[in-house]
Amino acid sequence: MKKEVEFNTNLVKKYQSYYNKEYYERCKINMNKQELEEVLLSNKVPKDLYSLSGGLPNETYCLEKGKNGWHVYYSERGIKTSIGHFENEEVACECLLKIIKKIVSIV
């Protein structure tokens, strides 16, 4: 079980480097949380892979609205591993979608 935890942590660290300001300027998707949910549902992405309402579900990529913006993180065993903090909803949704696209096939 130890290797699985290390793999997930390394996966999250890998994605952190992709999400910088210059990267977003080159490829914007511009979708809100509701539109992201529609894309995920229509592509039959397993619901236990993501949470659009935050919280601490196990082994799940999460999107959460906070006081100072939007937070994308990986939740595992009650621990949040931050992937990114964003000022606007569209960029946070884009981040989460790109992570999920690396894991499952989405049209």
C-alpha positions as CSV (number, residue, x, y, z in Angstrom):
1,M,0.0,0.0,0.0
2,K,2.9,2.3,0.6
3,K,3.9,2.4,-3.1
4,E,0.4,3.4,-4.1
5,V,0.5,6.5,-1.8
6,E,3.9,7.5,-3.2
7,F,2.6,7.1,-6.8
8,N,-0.4,9.3,-6.1
9,T,1.7,12.0,-4.5
10,N,4.2,12.0,-7.3
11,L,1.3,12.2,-9.8
12,V,0.0,15.3,-8.1
13,K,3.5,16.9,-8.1
14,K,3.8,16.2,-11.8
15,Y,0.7,18.1,-12.6
16,Q,1.6,21.1,-10.5
17,S,4.3,22.1,-13.0
18,Y,1.8,22.2,-15.9
19,Y,-0.4,24.9,-14.3
20,N,1.3,28.2,-14.6
21,K,0.1,31.5,-16.0
22,E,1.8,31.2,-19.4
23,Y,0.3,27.8,-19.9
24,Y,-3.2,29.0,-19.3
25,E,-2.8,31.9,-21.7
26,R,-2.0,29.4,-24.5
27,C,-4.8,27.0,-24.0
28,K,-8.0,28.3,-22.3
29,I,-11.1,26.3,-22.1
30,N,-13.4,28.8,-20.2
31,M,-15.9,26.5,-18.6
32,N,-17.6,26.9,-15.2
33,K,-18.3,24.2,-12.6
34,Q,-21.7,23.3,-14.1
35,E,-20.3,22.9,-17.6
36,L,-17.4,20.8,-16.3
37,E,-19.9,18.5,-14.5
38,E,-21.8,18.1,-17.8
39,V,-18.7,17.2,-19.7
40,L,-17.6,14.7,-17.0
41,L,-21.1,13.1,-16.9
42,S,-21.5,12.9,-20.6
43,N,-18.2,11.2,-21.0
44,K,-19.1,8.7,-18.2
45,V,-16.1,9.7,-16.0
46,P,-16.4,7.6,-12.8
47,K,-17.9,9.8,-10.1
48,D,-15.5,8.5,-7.5
49,L,-12.6,10.0,-9.5
50,Y,-13.6,13.6,-8.8
51,S,-15.6,15.8,-6.5
52,L,-16.9,19.2,-7.6
53,S,-18.0,20.1,-4.1
54,G,-14.7,19.7,-2.2
55,G,-14.5,17.7,1.0
56,L,-12.2,14.8,1.7
57,P,-13.4,11.8,-0.3
58,N,-10.7,9.1,-0.6
59,E,-8.4,9.0,-3.7
60,T,-10.3,11.8,-5.5
61,Y,-9.5,14.9,-7.4
62,C,-11.4,17.8,-6.0
63,L,-12.6,21.3,-6.8
64,E,-13.6,23.6,-4.0
65,K,-14.6,27.2,-3.8
66,G,-13.0,29.0,-0.9
67,K,-13.0,32.6,0.5
68,N,-10.1,33.6,-1.7
69,G,-10.8,31.7,-4.9
70,W,-10.9,28.1,-6.1
71,H,-8.7,25.2,-4.9
72,V,-7.9,22.1,-6.9
73,Y,-6.4,19.3,-4.8
74,Y,-6.1,15.5,-4.5
75,S,-7.8,14.0,-1.5
76,E,-6.5,10.8,0.0
77,R,-7.2,9.4,3.5
78,G,-8.4,12.7,4.8
79,I,-5.3,14.6,3.5
80,K,-5.5,17.4,0.9
81,T,-2.5,17.6,-1.5
82,S,-2.8,20.9,-3.3
83,I,-2.5,21.0,-7.1
84,G,-3.4,24.7,-7.4
85,H,-5.2,27.7,-6.1
86,F,-6.9,29.9,-8.6
87,E,-8.6,33.3,-8.6
88,N,-11.3,32.3,-11.0
89,E,-13.6,29.4,-11.5
90,E,-12.8,28.9,-15.2
91,V,-9.1,28.3,-14.7
92,A,-9.7,25.9,-11.8
93,C,-12.2,23.9,-13.9
94,E,-9.7,23.8,-16.7
95,C,-7.0,22.5,-14.3
96,L,-9.2,19.7,-13.0
97,L,-10.4,18.7,-16.5
98,K,-6.8,18.5,-17.8
99,I,-5.9,16.2,-14.9
100,I,-8.9,14.0,-15.5
101,K,-8.1,13.8,-19.3
102,K,-4.7,12.4,-18.5
103,I,-6.4,9.6,-16.5
104,V,-9.4,8.7,-18.7
105,S,-10.4,9.2,-22.3
106,I,-12.7,12.3,-22.7
107,V,-14.0,13.5,-26.1
